[in-house]
Amino acid sequence: QVQLVESGGGLVQAGDSLRLSCAASGRTLGVYAMGWFRQAPGKEREFVSAMNWAGTKSAYVDSVKGRFTISKPRGSAKSPMTLQMNSLKPEDSALYYCAASPVPTGFLEPRTSASQYDFWGQGTQVTVSS
């Protein structure tokens, strides 16, 4: 079992930056694809960004491209993952979740669907005021 804990959320103004982190613990043998999702009140959980287990390929939802950067050192889920969020907008306000899923070493694509992930954190709140 893998436990994920997010941190770094907060209340900021539009145009500001935040850096989210995801720390993993527990049984983390093998390699893991990891990602970030978010959910605003009254909306469905939305994919934000993901990285393959090797740290060589990433994916982003169109609305954050050029503003958000995912980072994950190559290797196990215990390697901390971060999401640098710049030029934040009010529409970025949501509860941000970290997710992880064990993958075969031959699988090098980022996972962009919530259903593909086995482990989830409790979330960290990001609120952007206008």
TIRO-2110 file (N, C-alpha, C; in Angstrom, 1 decimal):
// TIRO-2110
0.8, -1.2, 0.0, N, 1, A
0.0, 0.0, 0.0, CA, 1, A
0.9, 1.2, 0.0, C, 1, A
0.5, 2.2, -0.8, N, 2, A
1.2, 3.5, -0.9, CA, 2, A
0.4, 4.6, -0.3, C, 2, A
1.0, 5.4, 0.5, N, 3, A
0.4, 6.6, 1.1, CA, 3, A
1.0, 7.8, 0.4, C, 3, A
0.1, 8.7, 0.0, N, 4, A
0.5, 10.0, -0.6, CA, 4, A
0.0, 11.2, 0.2, C, 4, A
0.9, 12.1, 0.4, N, 5, A
0.6, 13.3, 1.1, CA, 5, A
1.0, 14.6, 0.3, C, 5, A
0.0, 15.4, 0.0, N, 6, A
0.2, 16.6, -0.7, CA, 6, A
0.5, 17.8, 0.3, C, 6, A
1.2, 18.7, -0.2, N, 7, A
1.5, 20.0, 0.6, CA, 7, A
1.8, 21.1, -0.4, C, 7, A
1.7, 22.3, 0.1, N, 8, A
2.1, 23.5, -0.7, CA, 8, A
0.9, 24.3, -1.1, C, 8, A
-0.3, 23.9, -0.9, N, 9, A
-1.5, 24.7, -1.3, CA, 9, A
-1.6, 26.0, -0.5, C, 9, A
-2.5, 26.8, -0.8, N, 10, A
-2.7, 28.1, -0.1, CA, 10, A
-3.6, 29.0, -0.8, C, 10, A
-3.7, 30.2, -0.2, N, 11, A
-4.5, 31.3, -0.8, CA, 11, A
-3.6, 32.3, -1.4, C, 11, A
-3.7, 32.6, -2.7, N, 12, A
-2.8, 33.5, -3.4, CA, 12, A
-3.7, 34.4, -4.3, C, 12, A
-3.0, 35.4, -4.8, N, 13, A
-3.7, 36.3, -5.8, CA, 13, A
-3.4, 35.9, -7.2, C, 13, A
-4.3, 36.3, -8.1, N, 14, A
-4.1, 36.0, -9.5, CA, 14, A
-2.7, 36.5, -9.9, C, 14, A
-2.0, 35.7, -10.7, N, 15, A
-0.7, 36.0, -11.1, CA, 15, A
0.4, 35.5, -10.3, C, 15, A
0.1, 35.1, -9.1, N, 16, A
1.1, 34.5, -8.1, CA, 16, A
1.5, 33.1, -8.5, C, 16, A
2.4, 32.5, -7.8, N, 17, A
2.9, 31.2, -8.0, CA, 17, A
2.7, 30.3, -6.7, C, 17, A
2.6, 29.0, -6.9, N, 18, A
2.6, 28.1, -5.8, CA, 18, A
3.4, 26.8, -6.3, C, 18, A
4.0, 26.1, -5.3, N, 19, A
4.6, 24.9, -5.7, CA, 19, A
4.1, 23.8, -4.8, C, 19, A
3.4, 22.8, -5.4, N, 20, A
2.8, 21.7, -4.7, CA, 20, A
3.8, 20.6, -4.7, C, 20, A
3.8, 19.8, -3.6, N, 21, A
4.7, 18.6, -3.4, CA, 21, A
3.8, 17.4, -3.1, C, 21, A
4.3, 16.3, -3.5, N, 22, A
3.6, 15.0, -3.1, CA, 22, A
4.7, 14.1, -2.6, C, 22, A
4.5, 13.7, -1.3, N, 23, A
5.4, 12.8, -0.7, CA, 23, A
4.8, 11.4, -0.6, C, 23, A
5.5, 10.4, -0.9, N, 24, A
5.0, 9.0, -0.9, CA, 24, A
5.7, 8.2, 0.2, C, 24, A
5.0, 7.3, 0.8, N, 25, A
5.6, 6.4, 1.8, CA, 25, A
4.8, 5.0, 1.7, C, 25, A
5.3, 4.1, 2.4, N, 26, A
4.7, 2.8, 2.4, CA, 26, A
5.4, 1.8, 1.5, C, 26, A
4.7, 0.8, 1.0, N, 27, A
5.2, -0.2, 0.1, CA, 27, A
5.3, 0.3, -1.3, C, 27, A
6.5, 0.7, -1.7, N, 28, A
6.7, 1.4, -3.0, CA, 28, A
7.7, 0.7, -3.9, C, 28, A
7.7, -0.7, -3.7, N, 29, A
8.6, -1.4, -4.6, CA, 29, A
8.1, -1.3, -6.1, C, 29, A
9.1, -1.2, -7.0, N, 30, A
8.7, -1.1, -8.4, CA, 30, A
8.7, 0.4, -8.8, C, 30, A
8.2, 0.6, -10.0, N, 31, A
8.2, 2.0, -10.5, CA, 31, A
6.8, 2.4, -10.7, C, 31, A
6.6, 3.8, -10.6, N, 32, A
5.3, 4.3, -10.5, CA, 32, A
5.1, 5.5, -11.5, C, 32, A
4.1, 5.5, -12.2, N, 33, A
3.6, 6.7, -12.9, CA, 33, A
2.9, 7.5, -11.9, C, 33, A
3.0, 8.9, -12.0, N, 34, A
2.3, 9.7, -11.0, CA, 34, A
1.7, 10.9, -11.8, C, 34, A
0.7, 11.5, -11.1, N, 35, A
0.0, 12.6, -11.7, CA, 35, A
-0.7, 13.5, -10.7, C, 35, A
-1.2, 14.6, -11.2, N, 36, A
-1.9, 15.6, -10.4, CA, 36, A
-3.3, 15.8, -11.1, C, 36, A
-4.3, 15.8, -10.2, N, 37, A
-5.7, 16.1, -10.6, CA, 37, A
-6.2, 17.2, -9.7, C, 37, A
-7.3, 17.8, -10.1, N, 38, A
-7.9, 18.8, -9.3, CA, 38, A
-9.4, 18.7, -9.4, C, 38, A
-10.1, 19.2, -8.3, N, 39, A
-11.5, 19.2, -8.3, CA, 39, A
-12.1, 20.4, -7.6, C, 39, A
-12.8, 21.2, -8.4, N, 40, A
-13.5, 22.4, -7.8, CA, 40, A
-14.9, 22.0, -7.4, C, 40, A
-15.4, 22.8, -6.4, N, 41, A
-16.8, 22.5, -5.9, CA, 41, A
-17.8, 22.4, -7.1, C, 41, A
-18.6, 21.3, -7.0, N, 42, A
-19.6, 21.1, -8.0, CA, 42, A
-19.1, 20.6, -9.4, C, 42, A
-17.8, 20.4, -9.5, N, 43, A
-17.3, 19.9, -10.7, CA, 43, A
-16.6, 18.5, -10.6, C, 43, A
-16.4, 17.8, -11.7, N, 44, A
-15.8, 16.5, -11.7, CA, 44, A
-14.3, 16.7, -11.5, C, 44, A
-13.7, 15.6, -11.0, N, 45, A
-12.2, 15.6, -10.9, CA, 45, A
-11.6, 15.8, -12.3, C, 45, A
-10.6, 16.6, -12.4, N, 46, A
-10.0, 16.9, -13.7, CA, 46, A
-8.5, 16.6, -13.7, C, 46, A
-8.1, 16.0, -14.8, N, 47, A
-6.6, 15.8, -15.0, CA, 47, A
-5.9, 17.1, -15.1, C, 47, A
-4.8, 17.3, -14.5, N, 48, A
-3.9, 18.5, -14.6, CA, 48, A
-2.6, 18.2, -15.3, C, 48, A
-1.9, 17.2, -14.7, N, 49, A
-0.6, 16.9, -15.3, CA, 49, A
-0.1, 15.5, -14.8, C, 49, A
0.8, 14.9, -15.6, N, 50, A
1.3, 13.6, -15.3, CA, 50, A
2.7, 13.4, -15.8, C, 50, A
3.4, 12.5, -15.2, N, 51, A
4.7, 12.2, -15.6, CA, 51, A
4.9, 10.7, -15.6, C, 51, A
5.6, 10.1, -16.6, N, 52, A
5.9, 8.7, -16.6, CA, 52, A
6.9, 8.3, -15.5, C, 52, A
7.1, 7.0, -15.3, N, 53, A
7.9, 6.6, -14.1, CA, 53, A
9.3, 7.1, -14.3, C, 53, A
9.8, 7.2, -15.6, N, 54, A
11.2, 7.5, -15.8, CA, 54, A
11.5, 9.0, -15.7, C, 54, A
10.4, 9.8, -15.6, N, 55, A
10.7, 11.2, -15.6, CA, 55, A
11.1, 11.8, -16.9, C, 55, A
10.7, 11.1, -18.0, N, 56, A
11.1, 11.5, -19.3, CA, 56, A
10.0, 12.1, -20.2, C, 56, A
8.8, 11.9, -19.8, N, 57, A
7.7, 12.3, -20.6, CA, 57, A
6.5, 12.8, -19.7, C, 57, A
6.0, 14.0, -20.0, N, 58, A
5.0, 14.6, -19.2, CA, 58, A
3.8, 14.9, -20.1, C, 58, A
2.7, 15.2, -19.4, N, 59, A
1.4, 15.6, -20.1, CA, 59, A
0.7, 16.7, -19.3, C, 59, A
0.0, 17.6, -19.9, N, 60, A
-0.7, 18.6, -19.3, CA, 60, A
-2.1, 18.8, -19.9, C, 60, A
-3.0, 19.2, -19.1, N, 61, A
-4.3, 19.7, -19.7, CA, 61, A
-4.0, 21.0, -20.4, C, 61, A
-4.7, 21.3, -21.4, N, 62, A
-4.4, 22.5, -22.2, CA, 62, A
-4.5, 23.8, -21.4, C, 62, A
-5.4, 23.9, -20.4, N, 63, A
-5.6, 25.1, -19.7, CA, 63, A
-4.4, 25.5, -18.8, C, 63, A
-3.4, 24.6, -18.6, N, 64, A
-2.3, 24.9, -17.7, CA, 64, A
-1.0, 24.8, -18.5, C, 64, A
-1.0, 24.5, -19.8, N, 65, A
0.2, 24.4, -20.5, CA, 65, A
0.9, 25.8, -20.6, C, 65, A
2.2, 25.8, -20.3, N, 66, A
3.0, 27.0, -20.3, CA, 66, A
3.0, 27.7, -19.0, C, 66, A
2.2, 27.2, -18.0, N, 67, A
2.1, 27.9, -16.7, CA, 67, A
2.5, 26.9, -15.6, C, 67, A
2.2, 25.6, -15.8, N, 68, A
2.5, 24.6, -14.8, CA, 68, A
3.6, 23.7, -15.3, C, 68, A
4.4, 23.2, -14.3, N, 69, A
5.5, 22.3, -14.7, CA, 69, A
5.6, 21.2, -13.6, C, 69, A
5.5, 20.0, -14.1, N, 70, A
5.5, 18.8, -13.2, CA, 70, A
7.0, 18.3, -13.2, C, 70, A
7.4, 17.9, -12.0, N, 71, A
8.8, 17.4, -11.9, CA, 71, A
8.7, 16.1, -11.0, C, 71, A
9.4, 15.1, -11.5, N, 72, A
9.5, 13.9, -10.7, CA, 72, A
10.8, 13.2, -11.0, C, 72, A
11.7, 13.0, -10.0, N, 73, A
12.9, 12.3, -10.3, CA, 73, A
12.6, 10.9, -10.7, C, 73, A
13.4, 10.3, -11.5, N, 74, A
13.3, 9.0, -12.0, CA, 74, A
13.3, 8.0, -10.9, C, 74, A
12.4, 7.0, -11.0, N, 75, A
12.4, 5.9, -10.0, CA, 75, A
11.2, 5.7, -9.3, C, 75, A
11.2, 5.3, -8.0, N, 76, A
10.1, 4.8, -7.3, CA, 76, A
9.2, 6.0, -6.9, C, 76, A
8.0, 5.6, -6.3, N, 77, A
7.1, 6.6, -5.9, CA, 77, A
7.6, 7.4, -4.7, C, 77, A
8.6, 6.9, -4.0, N, 78, A
9.2, 7.7, -2.9, CA, 78, A
10.0, 8.9, -3.4, C, 78, A
10.3, 8.9, -4.6, N, 79, A
10.9, 10.2, -5.1, CA, 79, A
9.9, 11.2, -5.2, C, 79, A
10.1, 12.4, -4.5, N, 80, A
9.0, 13.4, -4.4, CA, 80, A
8.7, 14.0, -5.7, C, 80, A
7.4, 14.2, -5.9, N, 81, A
6.9, 14.9, -7.1, CA, 81, A
6.4, 16.3, -6.8, C, 81, A
6.7, 17.2, -7.7, N, 82, A
6.2, 18.6, -7.5, CA, 82, A
5.5, 19.1, -8.7, C, 82, A
4.7, 20.1, -8.4, N, 83, A
3.9, 20.8, -9.5, CA, 83, A
4.2, 22.3, -9.3, C, 83, A
5.0, 22.9, -10.1, N, 84, A
5.2, 24.3, -10.0, CA, 84, A
4.1, 25.0, -10.8, C, 84, A
3.4, 25.9, -10.1, N, 85, A
2.2, 26.6, -10.8, CA, 85, A
2.5, 28.1, -10.8, C, 85, A
2.7, 28.6, -12.0, N, 86, A
2.9, 30.0, -12.2, CA, 86, A
1.7, 30.7, -12.8, C, 86, A
1.7, 32.0, -12.8, N, 87, A
0.6, 32.8, -13.4, CA, 87, A
-0.8, 32.2, -13.0, C, 87, A
-1.0, 32.0, -11.8, N, 88, A
-2.2, 31.4, -11.4, CA, 88, A
-3.4, 32.2, -11.7, C, 88, A
-4.5, 31.6, -12.0, N, 89, A
-5.8, 32.3, -12.3, CA, 89, A
-6.9, 31.8, -11.4, C, 89, A
-7.9, 32.6, -11.2, N, 90, A
-9.0, 32.2, -10.3, CA, 90, A
-9.6, 30.8, -10.7, C, 90, A
-9.6, 30.5, -12.0, N, 91, A
-10.2, 29.2, -12.4, CA, 91, A
-9.3, 28.0, -12.0, C, 91, A
-8.1, 28.3, -11.5, N, 92, A
-7.2, 27.2, -11.1, CA, 92, A
-7.6, 26.8, -9.6, C, 92, A
-8.5, 27.5, -9.0, N, 93, A
-8.8, 27.2, -7.6, CA, 93, A
-9.5, 25.9, -7.6, C, 93, A
-9.0, 25.0, -6.7, N, 94, A
-9.5, 23.6, -6.6, CA, 94, A
-8.8, 22.9, -5.5, C, 94, A
-9.3, 21.7, -5.2, N, 95, A
-8.5, 20.8, -4.3, CA, 95, A
-7.7, 20.0, -5.2, C, 95, A
-6.3, 20.0, -5.0, N, 96, A
-5.4, 19.3, -5.9, CA, 96, A
-5.0, 18.0, -5.3, C, 96, A
-5.1, 16.9, -6.1, N, 97, A
-4.7, 15.6, -5.6, CA, 97, A
-3.5, 15.1, -6.3, C, 97, A
-2.7, 14.3, -5.6, N, 98, A
-1.6, 13.6, -6.1, CA, 98, A
-2.1, 12.1, -6.3, C, 98, A
-1.6, 11.5, -7.4, N, 99, A
-2.0, 10.1, -7.6, CA, 99, A
-0.8, 9.3, -8.1, C, 99, A
-0.8, 8.0, -7.8, N, 100, A
0.3, 7.1, -8.2, CA, 100, A
-0.3, 5.8, -8.7, C, 100, A
0.5, 5.2, -9.6, N, 101, A
0.1, 3.8, -10.1, CA, 101, A
1.3, 3.1, -10.4, C, 101, A
1.5, 1.8, -10.0, N, 102, A
2.6, 1.0, -10.4, CA, 102, A
2.4, 0.7, -11.9, C, 102, A
3.5, 0.7, -12.6, N, 103, A
3.5, 0.4, -14.0, CA, 103, A
4.7, -0.5, -14.4, C, 103, A
4.6, -1.3, -15.5, N, 104, A
5.8, -2.1, -15.9, CA, 104, A
6.8, -1.1, -16.4, C, 104, A
8.1, -1.5, -16.3, N, 105, A
9.1, -0.6, -16.8, CA, 105, A
9.1, -0.3, -18.3, C, 105, A
8.4, -1.1, -19.0, N, 106, A
8.3, -0.9, -20.4, CA, 106, A
7.2, 0.1, -20.8, C, 106, A
6.4, 0.5, -19.8, N, 107, A
5.3, 1.5, -20.1, CA, 107, A
5.8, 2.9, -19.8, C, 107, A
5.9, 3.7, -20.8, N, 108, A
6.6, 5.0, -20.7, CA, 108, A
5.6, 6.2, -21.0, C, 108, A
4.4, 5.9, -21.1, N, 109, A
3.4, 7.0, -21.3, CA, 109, A
2.9, 7.6, -20.0, C, 109, A
2.7, 8.9, -19.9, N, 110, A
2.0, 9.4, -18.7, CA, 110, A
0.6, 8.9, -18.7, C, 110, A
0.1, 8.8, -17.5, N, 111, A
-1.3, 8.3, -17.4, CA, 111, A
-2.2, 9.6, -17.1, C, 111, A
-3.2, 9.8, -17.9, N, 112, A
-4.0, 11.0, -17.8, CA, 112, A
-5.4, 10.8, -17.4, C, 112, A
-5.8, 9.6, -17.1, N, 113, A
-7.1, 9.3, -16.6, CA, 113, A
-7.1, 8.9, -15.1, C, 113, A
-8.1, 9.4, -14.4, N, 114, A
-8.1, 9.1, -13.0, CA, 114, A
-8.3, 7.6, -12.7, C, 114, A
-9.0, 6.9, -13.6, N, 115, A
-9.3, 5.5, -13.5, CA, 115, A
-8.0, 4.7, -13.6, C, 115, A
-7.0, 5.2, -14.1, N, 116, A
-5.7, 4.5, -14.2, CA, 116, A
-4.8, 4.5, -13.0, C, 116, A
-5.3, 5.3, -12.0, N, 117, A
-4.5, 5.4, -10.8, CA, 117, A
-5.0, 4.6, -9.6, C, 117, A
-4.1, 4.0, -8.8, N, 118, A
-4.5, 3.1, -7.7, CA, 118, A
-4.5, 3.8, -6.4, C, 118, A
-3.6, 4.8, -6.2, N, 119, A
-3.4, 5.4, -4.9, CA, 119, A
-3.6, 7.0, -5.1, C, 119, A
-4.2, 7.5, -4.0, N, 120, A
-4.5, 8.9, -4.0, CA, 120, A
-4.2, 9.6, -2.7, C, 120, A
-3.8, 10.8, -2.7, N, 121, A
-3.6, 11.6, -1.5, CA, 121, A
-5.0, 12.2, -1.1, C, 121, A
-4.9, 13.0, 0.0, N, 122, A
-6.1, 13.6, 0.5, CA, 122, A
-6.4, 15.0, -0.1, C, 122, A
-5.4, 15.5, -0.8, N, 123, A
-5.6, 16.8, -1.4, CA, 123, A
-5.0, 18.0, -0.7, C, 123, A
-4.7, 19.0, -1.4, N, 124, A
-4.3, 20.3, -0.8, CA, 124, A
-5.0, 21.4, -1.6, C, 124, A
-5.6, 22.3, -0.8, N, 125, A
-6.4, 23.3, -1.4, CA, 125, A
-5.6, 24.5, -2.0, C, 125, A
-6.0, 24.8, -3.2, N, 126, A
-5.4, 26.0, -3.9, CA, 126, A
-6.6, 27.0, -4.1, C, 126, A
-6.4, 28.2, -3.6, N, 127, A
-7.4, 29.2, -3.8, CA, 127, A
-6.8, 30.4, -4.4, C, 127, A
-7.2, 30.9, -5.6, N, 128, A
-6.7, 32.0, -6.3, CA, 128, A
-7.7, 33.1, -6.3, C, 128, A
-7.4, 34.3, -5.7, N, 129, A
-8.4, 35.4, -5.7, CA, 129, A
-8.1, 36.3, -6.9, C, 129, A
-9.1, 37.0, -7.3, N, 130, A
-8.9, 37.9, -8.5, CA, 130, A
-8.6, 39.3, -8.0, C, 130, A
END
